[in-house]
């Protein structure tokens, strides 16, 4: 009996303990569920969800004529959650074969059987993420969205899409260094200089972590959409850029040179229309843009500096073109240094004009030495007034640092002044030299070289860059006339007479400078150059060409750099109707002006202005406009089709030229078919209708 009671007592005690423990557990569950529920739910959410940054679409970079120089194209990583709750085994198995066929047929990276095995295996092992294809295009994505299973969408079909952007250069290597790039803390060219505007503002999206560590978007109401970057409209002219790079490359190969650069600039505005920089990549004479020499290479300019030397002397009243100088026997000694002339037949007394035309080192150095031997600081101060001792502070990074000798320094000696007079002992960049010559062509007004015309957002101009005057008068009108005569004489009778032609006039200066190697000069390393403007009687364009270390078929500036200048000038002259005086002199009948199509007013403005057609518009940068003739005058009203397109609404394209219409539509992911020629007469999607990306539209032109 005692044993039985003892057993029952232990049983009851154990039962009581179990009941108490059960009640504690139930109580704890209730506390967690109802008292601490919100806390633990939040912790769970924090463990499985988080916000991810969405990068905006980077703005485009355009040439002056609207051609794309750099753009960001969307690419997509397409994946599948093969174990999403909606996909039953029967549904998955019934569609797997056709899905595998579709993927294999589109991407051609795996066979149908390989896709089948990958998806089947992932389903069996419980995987929630299978990468189907990386870096798919927009068109490929649209097709994938209609594939079996995937057409059911994210939740039911398991399709997972991650978008990214890649920078593309439609013209590949054309103006590559000027377009530039930005990487971490490295900013190069327009991409680097205008990164603040191009990059846009990032957004954010709430992401959920699924098995395999993969995150998928939840489409939360708190998501913030990214703001795409602004577009940069550069000053680059694609046609001129192409001829500049092609001609430079051909001459570099011909003369087996190390590297070279070309810059073409508009005289009045300082707009850089073409800038090419090529350097030898290997022994097979392959040249590429690896450095912006025009902007960043500060070197001794040699004879092209003689213009600045004579400008200072003439402005100080010491020299005239008709003054005489003795070239002696082609050499002159200053202390322990002998300065020689290059090969020419002239010795004895010549005018300053002739000394400049034949680029006499002896003549120019003697002129400057005579005027400033006892006052070298005055000469250097005159050069500094031209800005040759400071950077131009251009809009794109990487500008080289010029160096101007100082008579107060210990390094100044008796040979410093005559050396400086002919472009040695001083370093400047090609763009600095071009800026001085451009000032002479621009009637003494020095303007800063400019690479950008405007910033745009959604097809509208948000900021315009205008011409910046550095110095309103680099010299007097008397000095200006004398300098122009010097430069014209070089091409008519001097070292660049091979560039003279009967079609249009050129003014400029050749340069053939020794290159210092490890502090000393030799007879094998040269820098050949030509800088000038055209037409000489009505300057519209300036251009500088520099070739470094030519070693075959000559090394003088007139035979190496000169032909490049001439080829570019020929192209510009042939394509600029307003540059030909014979054309400008024609009395053109304007009674039957050609019809004007709707489109971007900047292009329309340039055409109408060059043809002398009367028109009225509130602003050159009006953006997209609609044309209308009133009282024999073209009138233009602002029109913003881009705004409608970004809202998914089709604008009225009637009267718009095909180029502008296609640009607008394809930039908004529409597939365009063109029929006929001329302006848009009919559009298959009427104005005001809603459209979706990837939809087809046919434009009938007339």
Phi, psi and omega per residue, in radians:
X1 nan -0.715 3.115
X2 -1.109 -0.686 3.134
X3 -1.150 -0.675 -3.136
X4 -1.161 -0.743 3.123
X5 -1.097 -0.698 3.139
X6 -1.103 -0.694 3.140
X7 -1.171 -0.772 3.125
X8 -1.095 -0.698 -3.140
X9 -1.065 -0.773 3.127
X10 -1.141 -0.640 3.134
X11 -1.140 -0.801 3.138
X12 -1.112 -0.677 3.137
X13 -1.118 -0.751 3.121
X14 -1.134 -0.682 3.119
X15 -1.100 -0.755 -3.139
X16 -1.097 -0.730 3.124
X17 -1.090 -0.741 3.139
X18 -1.125 -0.680 3.112
X19 -1.125 -0.761 3.132
X20 -1.096 -0.777 3.134
X21 -1.081 -0.707 3.107
X22 -1.097 -0.733 3.139
X23 -1.130 -0.666 3.098
X24 -1.091 -0.766 -3.139
X25 -1.107 -0.793 3.128
X26 -1.068 -0.728 3.115
X27 -1.093 -0.722 3.135
X28 -1.127 -0.690 3.098
X29 -1.074 -0.762 -3.141
X30 -1.109 -0.692 3.122
X31 -1.105 -0.815 -3.126
X32 -1.115 -0.697 -3.060
X33 -1.262 -0.788 -2.973
X34 -1.868 -0.526 -3.115
X35 -1.591 -0.830 -3.102
X36 -1.828 0.227 -3.065
X37 -0.997 -0.824 -3.110
X38 -1.080 -0.668 -3.136
X39 -1.092 -0.849 -3.077
X40 -1.288 -0.538 3.054
X41 -1.105 -0.735 3.115
X42 -1.112 -0.706 3.117
X43 -1.104 -0.682 3.123
X44 -1.123 -0.749 3.130
X45 -1.096 -0.724 -3.132
X46 -1.121 -0.520 -3.137
X47 -1.348 -0.464 -3.047
X48 -1.939 -0.256 -3.125
X49 -2.237 2.663 3.075
X50 -2.856 2.809 3.118
X51 -1.526 2.384 3.073
X52 -2.039 2.557 -3.135
X53 -1.357 2.368 3.036
X54 -1.854 2.064 -3.139
X55 -1.316 2.408 3.127
X56 -1.324 2.908 3.058
X57 -1.372 2.145 -3.110
X58 -1.182 2.494 -3.137
X59 -1.143 2.792 3.130
X60 -1.501 2.774 2.960
X61 -2.025 2.206 -3.077
X62 -1.957 2.659 2.903
X63 -1.320 2.982 -3.089
X64 -1.091 -0.503 -3.118
X65 -1.594 0.137 3.092
X66 1.685 -0.116 3.098
X67 -1.167 2.472 3.137
X68 -1.324 2.176 3.038
X69 -1.705 -0.576 3.110
X70 -2.660 2.383 -3.133
X71 -2.587 2.788 3.087
X72 -1.847 2.058 3.116
X73 -1.744 2.403 3.138
X74 -1.339 2.411 3.027
X75 -2.264 2.702 -2.979
X76 -2.340 2.331 2.925
X77 -1.603 2.069 -3.071
X78 -1.854 2.137 -3.128
X79 -2.276 3.061 -3.122
X80 -2.473 2.346 2.977
X81 -1.562 1.692 -3.013
X82 -1.362 -0.090 -3.138
X83 -2.107 0.488 3.057
X84 -1.102 2.616 -2.979
X85 -1.037 -0.553 -3.042
X86 -1.261 -0.489 -3.060
X87 -1.376 1.775 3.050
X88 -1.347 2.864 3.128
X89 -1.065 -0.710 -3.125
X90 -1.120 -0.784 -3.137
X91 -1.135 -0.783 -3.124
X92 -1.071 -0.841 -3.088
X93 -1.169 -0.573 -3.089
X94 -1.268 -0.438 -3.076
X95 -1.907 -0.113 -3.030
X96 -1.111 -0.712 -3.092
X97 -1.125 -0.803 -3.129
X98 -1.206 -0.594 3.082
X99 -1.135 -0.766 3.138
X100 -1.081 -0.717 3.112
X101 -1.100 -0.772 -3.105
X102 -1.097 -0.781 3.141
X103 -1.121 -0.768 -3.135
X104 -1.141 -0.708 -3.124
X105 -1.171 -0.609 -3.107
X106 -1.391 -0.916 -2.996
X107 -1.564 -0.478 3.078
X108 1.001 0.471 3.093
X109 -1.762 -0.344 3.071
X110 -2.432 2.733 3.063
X111 -1.332 2.897 3.094
X112 -1.032 -0.713 -3.124
X113 -1.143 -0.655 3.128
X114 -1.155 -0.771 3.076
X115 -1.047 -0.731 -3.115
X116 -1.046 -0.830 -3.094
X117 -1.149 -0.711 -3.139
X118 -1.087 -0.829 -3.101
X119 -1.216 -0.702 3.140
X120 -1.126 -0.753 3.140
X121 -1.133 -0.727 3.137
X122 -1.130 -0.663 3.101
X123 -1.099 -0.758 -3.090
X124 -1.199 -0.593 -3.091
X125 -1.555 -0.017 3.086
X126 1.449 0.238 3.125
X127 -1.128 2.527 3.136
X128 -1.877 -0.028 -3.078
X129 -2.520 2.098 3.070
X130 -2.248 2.050 3.115
X131 -1.287 2.074 -3.130
X132 -1.531 -0.733 3.135
X133 -2.814 2.476 -3.138
X134 -1.839 2.460 3.079
X135 1.019 0.844 3.049
X136 -1.331 2.620 3.109
X137 -1.387 2.991 3.133
X138 -1.097 -0.756 -3.139
X139 -1.116 -0.689 3.106
X140 -1.125 -0.686 3.116
X141 -1.069 -0.732 -3.130
X142 -1.099 -0.634 3.100
X143 -1.209 -0.744 -3.128
X144 -1.061 -0.619 -3.123
X145 -1.100 -0.264 3.138
X146 -1.835 0.113 -3.139
X147 -1.311 2.749 3.081
X148 -0.927 2.503 -3.083
X149 1.212 -0.925 -3.065
X150 -1.122 -0.457 3.128
X151 -1.176 -0.220 3.132
X152 -1.329 -0.216 3.078
X153 1.730 -3.006 -3.040
X154 -1.154 -0.897 -3.015
X155 -1.352 -0.685 -3.074
X156 -1.601 -0.639 -3.087
X157 -1.753 -0.224 3.068
X158 1.401 0.166 -3.126
X159 -1.236 2.332 3.136
X160 -2.161 2.200 -3.062
X161 -2.161 2.205 3.057
X162 -2.102 2.084 -3.072
X163 -1.690 2.490 3.027
X164 -2.504 2.949 -3.126
X165 -2.151 2.516 3.054
X166 -2.160 2.421 3.134
X167 -1.386 2.250 -3.126
X168 -2.187 2.523 3.073
X169 -1.955 1.788 -3.084
X170 -0.989 -0.569 3.126
X171 -1.719 0.326 3.084
X172 0.961 -1.908 -2.981
X173 -1.587 0.030 -3.109
X174 -1.161 2.151 -3.135
X175 0.961 0.572 -3.017
X176 -1.019 -0.781 -3.081
X177 -1.261 -0.572 3.112
X178 -1.248 -0.690 3.044
X179 -1.088 -0.825 2.985
X180 1.347 -2.815 -3.121
X181 -2.872 2.931 3.046
X182 -2.372 2.213 -3.135
X183 -2.447 2.040 -3.102
X184 0.878 -1.951 -3.114
X185 -1.778 0.283 -3.131
X186 -1.829 2.093 3.134
X187 -2.099 2.115 -3.091
X188 -2.254 2.406 3.021
X189 1.089 -2.718 -3.103
X190 -1.160 -0.628 3.120
X191 -1.025 -0.744 -3.130
X192 -1.328 -0.737 -3.075
X193 -1.167 -0.618 -3.071
X194 -1.950 0.438 -3.130
X195 -1.022 -0.620 -3.137
X196 -1.007 -0.620 -3.119
X197 -1.583 -0.642 -3.071
X198 -1.230 -0.598 -2.946
X199 -1.285 -0.465 -3.106
X200 1.287 -2.908 -3.124
X201 -2.062 2.333 -3.112
X202 -1.245 2.691 3.025
X203 -1.966 -2.976 3.092
X204 -2.576 2.648 3.135
X205 -2.474 2.467 3.129
X206 -1.362 2.185 -3.086
X207 -2.013 2.519 3.083
X208 -1.922 2.356 3.124
X209 -1.531 2.186 3.058
X210 -1.904 -3.129 -3.073
X211 -1.044 2.559 -3.101
X212 1.560 0.076 3.122
X213 1.322 0.186 -3.107
X214 -1.508 2.434 3.127
X215 -1.886 2.421 3.109
X216 -2.239 2.596 -3.102
X217 -1.241 2.555 3.121
X218 -1.816 -0.146 -3.124
X219 1.007 0.985 -3.127
X220 -1.353 2.696 3.084
X221 -1.177 -0.346 -3.134
X222 -1.537 0.033 3.100
X223 -1.075 2.536 3.102
X224 -2.037 2.144 -3.127
X225 -1.324 2.428 3.113
X226 -1.205 2.649 3.074
X227 -1.822 2.020 -3.084
X228 -1.113 2.705 -3.086
X229 -1.291 2.921 3.093
X230 -1.455 2.732 3.111
X231 -1.615 2.532 3.098
X232 -1.894 2.170 3.077
X233 -1.754 1.918 -3.094
X234 -1.460 3.052 3.107
X235 -1.611 -0.045 -3.030
X236 -1.153 2.309 3.031
X237 -1.750 2.034 -3.033
X238 -1.009 -0.758 -3.112
X239 -1.118 -0.780 3.127
X240 -1.191 -0.661 3.113
X241 -1.085 -0.700 -3.124
X242 -1.140 -0.806 -3.128
X243 -1.200 -0.574 3.115
X244 -1.130 -0.834 -3.129
X245 -1.188 -0.720 -3.130
X246 -1.112 -0.822 -3.123
X247 -1.153 -0.724 3.125
X248 -1.085 -0.774 -3.127
X249 -1.094 -0.763 -3.121
X250 -1.084 -0.734 -3.117
X251 -1.283 -0.603 3.067
X252 -1.083 -0.731 3.112
X253 -1.168 -0.779 -3.112
X254 -1.037 -0.736 -3.069
X255 -1.723 0.118 3.092
X256 0.884 0.844 -3.083
X257 -1.549 2.846 -3.116
X258 -1.388 -0.882 3.112
X259 -2.788 2.963 3.139
X260 -2.874 2.957 3.130
X261 -2.594 2.758 3.124
X262 -2.446 2.418 3.005
X263 -2.360 2.253 3.039
X264 -1.997 2.221 -3.036
X265 -2.296 2.577 3.074
X266 -1.440 2.216 -2.983
X267 -1.048 -0.939 -2.993
X268 -1.221 -0.608 -2.988
X269 -1.823 -0.386 -3.040
X270 1.386 0.143 3.136
X271 -1.174 2.182 3.109
X272 -1.447 1.927 -3.070
X273 -1.524 -0.449 3.102
X274 -2.691 2.455 3.080
X275 -2.590 2.015 -3.073
X276 -2.127 2.400 3.111
X277 -2.397 2.013 -3.106
X278 -2.251 2.423 3.098
X279 -2.332 2.582 -3.124
X280 -1.149 2.237 -3.116
X281 -1.522 -0.700 -3.116
X282 -2.703 -3.043 -3.079
X283 -1.282 -0.131 -3.134
X284 -1.541 0.273 3.118
X285 1.055 0.702 2.997
X286 -1.706 2.241 -3.089
X287 -2.055 2.465 3.113
X288 -2.535 2.924 3.114
X289 -1.540 1.839 3.120
X290 -2.013 -0.219 -3.106
X291 -2.754 2.516 3.127
X292 -1.543 1.471 -3.091
X293 -1.113 -0.665 -3.115
X294 -1.040 -0.584 -3.098
X295 -1.622 -0.685 -2.907
X296 -1.910 -0.266 -3.065
X297 -1.585 1.817 3.055
X298 -1.592 2.066 -3.079
X299 -2.482 2.927 3.076
X300 -1.184 2.143 -3.008
X301 -1.391 -0.408 -3.097
X302 1.280 -2.440 -2.917
X303 -1.158 -0.384 3.099
X304 -1.151 -0.268 3.122
X305 -1.357 -0.280 -3.069
X306 -1.093 -0.490 3.084
X307 -1.080 -0.779 3.132
X308 -1.124 -0.666 3.135
X309 -1.082 -0.817 -3.126
X310 -1.254 -0.530 3.076
X311 -1.026 -0.815 -3.129
X312 -1.106 -0.790 -3.105
X313 -1.155 -0.692 3.117
X314 -1.204 -0.700 -3.129
X315 -1.182 -0.524 3.078
X316 -1.403 -0.040 3.065
X317 1.444 0.315 -3.083
X318 -1.628 -0.394 -2.952
X319 -2.386 2.524 2.971
X320 -2.236 2.827 -3.140
X321 -1.052 -0.568 -3.050
X322 -1.491 -0.109 3.089
X323 -1.093 2.783 -3.088
X324 -1.969 2.668 3.075
X325 -2.516 2.491 -3.112
X326 -1.589 2.028 3.115
X327 -1.405 -0.071 3.131
X328 0.904 -2.247 3.140
X329 -1.860 0.487 3.106
X330 1.502 0.277 3.078
X331 -2.699 2.639 3.117
X332 -2.549 2.493 -3.076
X333 -1.896 2.269 3.022
X334 -2.078 1.845 -3.102
X335 0.981 -1.964 -3.070
X336 -1.766 0.194 -3.101
X337 -2.113 2.385 3.073
X338 -1.847 2.202 3.066
X339 -1.776 2.213 -3.094
X340 -1.893 2.736 2.950
X341 -1.617 2.706 3.010
X342 -1.288 3.102 -3.067
X343 -1.135 1.991 2.935
X344 -2.773 2.801 -2.983
X345 -1.522 -0.135 -2.973
X346 -1.565 2.277 3.045
X347 -2.363 3.055 3.122
X348 1.342 -2.666 -3.024
X349 -1.483 2.274 3.052
X350 -2.411 2.885 3.073
X351 -1.327 2.826 3.040
X352 -1.036 -0.668 3.095
X353 -0.979 -0.850 -3.091
X354 -1.223 -0.640 3.110
X355 -1.058 -0.657 3.114
X356 -1.260 -0.720 -3.117
X357 -1.054 -0.674 -3.132
X358 -1.648 0.083 3.096
X359 0.974 0.901 -3.107
X360 -1.334 2.014 3.052
X361 -1.119 -0.702 -3.141
X362 -1.086 -0.873 -3.074
X363 -1.077 -0.884 -3.075
X364 -1.179 -0.703 -3.138
X365 -1.141 -0.684 3.131
X366 -1.155 -0.679 3.122
X367 -1.060 -0.885 -3.096
X368 -1.186 -0.670 -3.132
X369 -1.132 -0.720 3.121
X370 -1.082 -0.695 -3.063
X371 -1.373 -0.572 -2.930
X372 -2.224 0.197 -3.123
X373 -1.007 -0.626 -3.123
X374 -1.664 -0.030 3.139
X375 -2.553 1.027 -3.075
X376 -1.072 -0.529 -3.128
X377 -1.098 -0.593 3.129
X378 -1.111 -0.689 3.120
X379 -1.165 -0.798 3.141
X380 -1.126 -0.684 3.097
X381 -1.067 -0.663 3.102
X382 -1.109 -0.691 3.089
X383 -1.169 -0.659 3.132
X384 -1.157 -0.520 3.095
X385 -1.143 -0.358 3.062
X386 -1.466 -0.009 3.119
X387 1.399 0.286 -3.068
X388 -1.386 -0.030 3.122
X389 -1.860 0.005 -3.096
X390 -2.349 2.789 3.071
X391 -1.189 2.771 3.079
X392 -1.435 -0.238 -3.109
X393 0.991 1.026 -3.108
X394 -1.297 2.909 -3.051
X395 -1.328 -0.337 3.126
X396 -1.869 2.563 -3.027
X397 -1.328 2.880 3.042
X398 1.776 0.228 -3.094
X399 -1.207 2.356 3.130
X400 -1.248 2.765 -3.141
X401 -1.690 2.037 3.092
X402 -1.265 2.739 3.094
X403 -2.311 2.164 3.132
X404 -2.016 2.193 3.135
X405 -1.129 2.626 -3.121
X406 -2.067 2.153 -3.136
X407 -1.015 -0.333 -3.131
X408 -1.469 -0.179 -3.119
X409 -1.363 2.734 3.122
X410 -1.174 -0.418 -3.109
X411 -1.333 -0.231 3.134
X412 -1.242 2.339 -3.126
X413 -2.412 -3.058 -3.117
X414 -1.176 -0.334 3.133
X415 -1.687 -0.061 -3.079
X416 -1.158 -0.761 -3.079
X417 -1.140 -0.914 3.126
X418 -1.120 -0.551 3.090
X419 -1.188 -0.758 3.120
X420 -1.075 -0.636 -3.099
X421 -1.039 -0.536 -3.092
X422 -1.921 0.338 2.958
X423 1.579 0.439 3.078
X424 -2.093 2.630 -3.092
X425 1.432 0.060 3.089
X426 -2.310 2.533 3.068
X427 -2.163 2.373 3.076
X428 -2.458 2.806 3.078
X429 -1.539 2.773 3.072
X430 -0.973 -0.672 -3.137
X431 -1.184 -0.529 3.068
X432 -1.190 -0.757 3.087
X433 -1.068 -0.787 3.139
X434 -1.070 -0.658 -3.118
X435 -1.104 -0.664 3.098
X436 -1.156 -0.822 3.128
X437 -1.122 -0.636 3.108
X438 -1.118 -0.603 3.104
X439 -1.117 -0.666 3.090
X440 -1.143 -0.764 3.121
X441 -1.128 -0.496 -3.069
X442 -1.670 0.544 3.097
X443 0.989 0.671 3.038
X444 1.591 -0.127 -3.114
X445 -1.540 2.050 3.131
X446 -1.625 2.130 3.136
X447 -2.026 2.674 -3.137
X448 -1.403 2.360 3.037
X449 -1.020 2.388 -3.057
X450 -2.217 2.424 -3.078
X451 -1.953 -0.176 -3.047
X452 -2.315 2.397 3.085
X453 -1.639 -0.726 -3.016
X454 -2.816 2.861 2.928
X455 -1.950 2.433 -3.111
X456 -2.237 2.633 3.086
X457 -2.425 2.104 -3.135
X458 0.952 0.711 3.074
X459 1.429 0.032 -3.127
X460 -2.025 2.491 3.107
X461 -1.290 2.183 3.129
X462 -1.891 -0.313 3.088
X463 -2.741 2.372 3.127
X464 -2.017 2.354 3.094
X465 -1.718 2.252 -3.076
X466 -1.958 3.009 -3.117
X467 -1.171 2.339 3.131
X468 -1.935 2.082 -3.129
X469 -1.510 2.144 3.107
X470 -1.470 -0.752 -3.106
X471 -2.542 2.060 -3.077
X472 -1.231 -0.298 3.140
X473 -2.766 1.789 -3.133
X474 -1.344 -0.292 3.121
X475 -2.848 3.050 3.123
X476 -1.318 2.884 3.119
X477 -1.123 -0.579 3.118
X478 -1.139 -0.820 3.099
X479 -1.098 -0.674 -3.124
X480 -1.046 -0.780 3.131
X481 -1.086 -0.722 -3.133
X482 -1.139 -0.726 -3.128
X483 -1.158 -0.707 3.114
X484 -1.106 -0.657 3.108
X485 -1.141 -0.667 3.081
X486 -1.040 -0.832 -3.066
X487 -1.206 -0.642 3.101
X488 -1.173 -0.626 -3.132
X489 -1.146 -0.543 3.125
X490 -1.046 -0.696 -3.106
X491 -1.465 -0.587 -3.126
X492 -1.303 -0.721 -2.997
X493 -2.341 -0.100 -2.962
X494 -1.886 -2.520 -2.994
X495 -1.195 -0.265 -3.129
X496 -2.003 0.458 -3.113
X497 -1.150 -0.271 3.051
X498 -1.189 -0.249 3.109
X499 -1.612 -0.144 -3.106
X500 -1.186 2.443 3.108
X501 -2.582 2.910 -3.066
X502 -1.607 -0.080 -3.077
X503 -1.504 -0.835 3.114
X504 -2.597 2.754 -3.047
X505 -1.700 2.584 3.126
X506 -2.188 2.487 3.013
X507 -2.219 2.432 -3.119
X508 3.095 -2.947 -3.083
X509 -2.532 2.365 3.040
X510 -1.499 2.793 3.059
X511 -2.574 2.368 3.046
X512 -2.393 1.665 -3.023
X513 -1.838 2.439 2.970
X514 -1.202 2.497 3.107
X515 -1.780 2.225 3.116
X516 -1.292 2.218 3.090
X517 -2.075 2.000 -3.107
X518 0.957 0.728 3.042
X519 1.480 -0.007 -3.141
X520 -2.367 2.757 -3.106
X521 -1.782 2.621 3.042
X522 -2.368 3.132 -3.045
X523 -1.683 0.214 -3.107
X524 -2.008 -0.377 -3.119
X525 -1.829 2.096 -3.129
X526 -2.311 2.727 2.939
X527 -2.061 1.958 -3.117
X528 -1.701 2.452 -3.084
X529 -2.642 2.793 2.941
X530 -2.577 2.331 3.106
X531 -2.397 2.371 -3.116
X532 -3.035 -2.902 -3.107
X533 -2.507 2.858 -3.138
X534 -2.735 2.719 -0.307
X535 -1.107 2.561 -3.045
X536 -1.100 -0.573 -3.097
X537 -1.443 -0.256 3.102
X538 -2.659 1.294 -2.975
X539 -1.026 2.214 3.084
X540 -2.043 -0.535 -3.053
X541 -2.405 2.492 2.975
X542 -2.029 2.684 -3.096
X543 -2.636 2.450 3.039
X544 -2.195 2.406 3.096
X545 -2.244 2.254 3.111
X546 -2.284 2.306 3.094
X547 -2.171 2.215 -3.059
X548 -1.786 2.193 3.059
X549 1.052 0.876 2.982
X550 -1.179 2.451 -3.049
X551 -2.226 -0.135 3.104
X552 -2.326 2.664 3.099
X553 0.987 0.709 3.041
X554 1.669 2.733 3.140
X555 -2.374 0.033 3.121
X556 -1.305 2.677 -3.086
X557 -1.079 -0.595 -3.085
X558 -1.236 -0.467 -3.094
X559 -1.748 -0.249 3.137
X560 -1.875 -0.989 -3.126
X561 -1.453 -0.594 -3.080
X562 -0.978 -0.840 3.142
X563 -1.049 -0.557 3.090
X564 -1.162 -0.805 3.085
X565 -0.976 -0.808 -3.088
X566 -1.125 -0.731 -3.127
X567 -1.142 -0.709 3.098
X568 -1.154 -0.787 -3.139
X569 -1.071 -0.692 3.106
X570 -1.068 -0.758 -3.141
X571 -1.112 -0.789 -3.125
X572 -1.140 -0.780 -3.113
X573 -1.094 -0.709 -3.099
X574 -1.210 -0.450 -3.069
X575 -1.805 -0.002 -3.126
X576 -1.965 1.782 -3.067
X577 -1.169 -0.523 -3.080
X578 -1.397 -0.053 -3.099
X579 -1.585 -0.294 -3.071
X580 -1.554 2.013 -3.118
X581 -1.092 -0.529 3.137
X582 -1.155 -0.688 3.114
X583 -1.209 -0.714 -3.134
X584 -1.144 -0.446 -3.108
X585 -1.397 -0.228 -3.109
X586 -1.218 2.413 3.038
X587 -1.568 1.633 -3.045
X588 -1.446 2.327 3.110
X589 -1.328 2.118 -3.069
X590 -1.819 0.242 -3.074
X591 -1.235 -0.471 -3.118
X592 -2.106 1.140 3.135
X593 -1.130 2.559 3.125
X594 -1.190 2.631 3.106
X595 -1.137 2.546 -3.124
X596 -1.847 2.264 -3.140
X597 -1.494 2.725 3.024
X598 -1.230 2.673 3.112
X599 2.805 -2.745 -3.141
X600 -1.274 2.129 -2.995
X601 -1.217 -0.412 3.138
X602 -1.072 -0.759 3.108
X603 -1.183 -0.754 3.134
X604 -1.077 -0.736 -3.140
X605 -0.992 -0.838 -3.103
X606 -1.104 -0.714 -3.128
X607 -1.181 -0.850 -3.102
X608 -1.123 -0.674 3.140
X609 -1.147 -0.734 -3.135
X610 -1.182 -0.500 -3.122
X611 -1.600 -0.096 3.106
X612 1.266 0.439 -3.140
X613 -1.488 2.337 3.133
X614 -1.204 2.373 3.109
X615 -2.702 2.839 3.140
X616 -2.324 2.265 3.058
X617 -2.730 2.534 -3.113
X618 -1.172 -0.464 -3.013
X619 -2.803 2.409 3.087
X620 -1.034 -0.555 -3.094
X621 -1.711 0.718 -3.120
X622 -1.246 -0.175 -3.105
X623 1.400 -2.427 3.132
X624 -1.353 2.392 -3.074
X625 -2.382 2.806 3.021
X626 -1.950 2.266 -3.067
X627 -1.590 2.552 3.093
X628 -2.705 2.354 -3.136
X629 -1.625 2.175 3.087
X630 -2.331 2.089 3.135
X631 0.951 0.849 3.089
X632 1.115 0.269 3.124
X633 -2.169 2.345 3.101
X634 -1.285 2.233 3.060
X635 -2.014 2.536 -3.091
X636 -2.260 2.337 3.110
X637 -1.986 2.385 3.136
X638 -1.046 2.481 -3.137
X639 -2.574 2.316 -3.051
X640 -2.097 1.359 3.116
X641 -1.164 -0.486 -3.112
X642 -1.084 -0.642 -3.141
X643 -1.090 -0.737 3.115
X644 -1.159 -0.717 -3.110
X645 -1.099 -0.694 3.130
X646 -1.166 -0.335 3.088
X647 -1.620 0.048 -3.140
X648 1.372 0.381 -3.129
X649 -2.004 2.324 -3.121
X650 -1.322 2.180 3.103
X651 -1.441 2.997 3.063
X652 -1.449 2.025 -3.074
X653 -1.760 0.013 -3.073
X654 -1.043 2.293 3.130
X655 1.539 -0.123 -3.129
X656 -1.460 2.514 3.100
X657 -1.244 2.745 -3.015
X658 -1.084 -0.692 -3.092
X659 -1.065 -0.819 -3.126
X660 -1.177 -0.699 -3.115
X661 -1.121 -0.793 -3.137
X662 -1.123 -0.718 3.125
X663 -1.028 -0.831 -3.121
X664 -1.082 -0.824 -3.038
X665 -1.227 -0.821 -3.107
X666 -1.211 -0.498 3.087
X667 -1.207 -0.268 3.075
X668 -1.937 0.460 2.966
X669 1.150 0.553 3.019
X670 -1.740 2.587 -3.133
X671 -1.723 2.035 -2.933
X672 -1.884 2.361 2.995
X673 -2.073 2.270 -3.102
X674 -1.871 2.356 3.038
X675 -2.257 2.282 3.106
X676 1.544 -2.904 -3.124
X677 -2.384 2.692 3.067
X678 1.876 -2.458 -3.121
X679 -1.684 2.857 -3.132
X680 -1.201 2.146 3.110
X681 -1.845 -0.609 3.135
X682 -2.462 2.628 3.078
X683 -2.343 2.331 -3.047
X684 -1.194 -0.473 3.029
X685 -1.773 1.878 -3.064
X686 -1.076 2.698 3.100
X687 -1.059 2.399 3.108
X688 1.652 -0.200 -3.135
X689 -1.444 2.676 3.092
X690 -1.430 2.579 3.098
X691 -2.392 2.896 3.084
X692 -2.118 2.731 3.137
X693 -1.080 2.428 -3.133
X694 1.572 -0.115 -3.124
X695 -1.238 2.601 -3.134
X696 -1.555 2.527 3.055
X697 -2.474 2.379 3.133
X698 -1.916 2.272 3.103
X699 -1.929 2.156 3.070
X700 -1.694 2.094 -3.122
X701 -1.725 2.742 3.101
X702 -2.586 nan nan
